[in-house]
């Protein structure tokens, strides 16, 4: 099964640290300017996804959502969530750690894109 979003070992390590400090976590990437242009990490329940958000999957057992408008541009890519040194988004839980989450991406292969189309049609039939 093709995953729309994955995390690097460094990101998974940070997620575990943050989960130990804050409990269950949630990720959202809105595509807005400033803080919203990076994946943001919240405590579960601190941010509620809206009708215009798309659940892409999970990283480190944490749900990951993206705004629908941004997803329309990124749907042909796999998001790879990484960690880099620097100041994180002011509302994101990693901000005090001196690092920030960063989205990298790669294009899906033709085979992966076909698999995703098949997954979507199966999910639609199950709904």
N, C-alpha and C positions, 0 to 999 in steps of 0.2 A: 504494500500500500504506500502510495506517495504521500509525503507529508508536506503541507504548505509552509509550515514554520518549524524550524529546528534551532537548537542552541549549541554553541561551542562548549567544550569542557569548562572553560573559564566562566562562561555565563551560568552554566549549571551549578558550579561551585558557589557563585555569588547568590544565586537563587536559594540554595540550601542555607547559606548564612542568613539571608534576609528572612527566610521562613522560620528559622530558629529564633530570630528577634521579634518577628511580627505575627507569626501564624500563617494561615493560608493566604496566598497571593493571587493577583490578577494582573494581566498585562493588557495595555491598550495602546494602539498607535493611531492617531487621528489624522495625520497629514497636514495639520495646521502649521502655523509658523511658530518659531521659538520653541517652547517646551513641548508642544504637540507634535513636532516633527520627528521625535525620537520615541522609541518604545518606552512607555512609562509603566512603572511597577507600583501597584497599590495594594493595600490590605484588602482582602476579599470583603465585599460589601461597602467599601469606601467609594467606589465608582460603579455605577450601574450602566451596563451597555444599553444603548437605545435601539430603536427599530432600524436605524441606518448603520448599525454596526454588524460586521460579519465575523463569526467565530472561525478562525483559521485552524485551530487545533490547540495543542498544549505544548508548553516547554517546561521541563522539570515538574510535571504534574500540575501546572498552573494554566488556566485558560488564557488564550491569547486572541484578542479581538482587534479589528482594524475598521476604521470608518469606511463605509461603502464607496464613497467617492474615490478615496485613495486606492481601495481594493480594485476598482475598475482599471486603474493604471498598472497595478502590480500583480494581477491575477495570473500572468504568464511566468511569474518568477517564484522561486522558493526563497523565503526569507530566512536568513541565518542570523540569529541574535547572538551578538558578541559583547565583550566588555573591553573598554579602553580607558586609559587614565584620563582624568579630567573631571570637571564639574558636571554632574548629572542635572537633569531637569529639576527645577526647584520643588515640584510636588511629587517627584518620584522617590521611592524609598531608598535607592542607592546613593542619593545625593551626598549624605554625610560620609560615605565610604571613600571618597576621592576618586571614584570611577564612575563611568556611565555606560548604560546599555547602548548599543549601536546596531542598526540593521544593515546587514550586507545582503546581497542577493545574487542569484544565478538563474539564468533562463532554464525552464524545464525542457527536457529533451522532447522530441515528438512522441516517443513512447510514454513518457510520464504525463504529458498533456492529454493523451488519449486515455490513460488510466484515470486521470482526474475527471474527465468527462464521463467515463463509465461510473465512477464512484458517485458523481453528482446525480446521474440518472437513477441509480439504485436507491440513493437516499430519498429522492423525490417520490419514487414508487412506494417506499416504506412509510412516508409521511401521511 
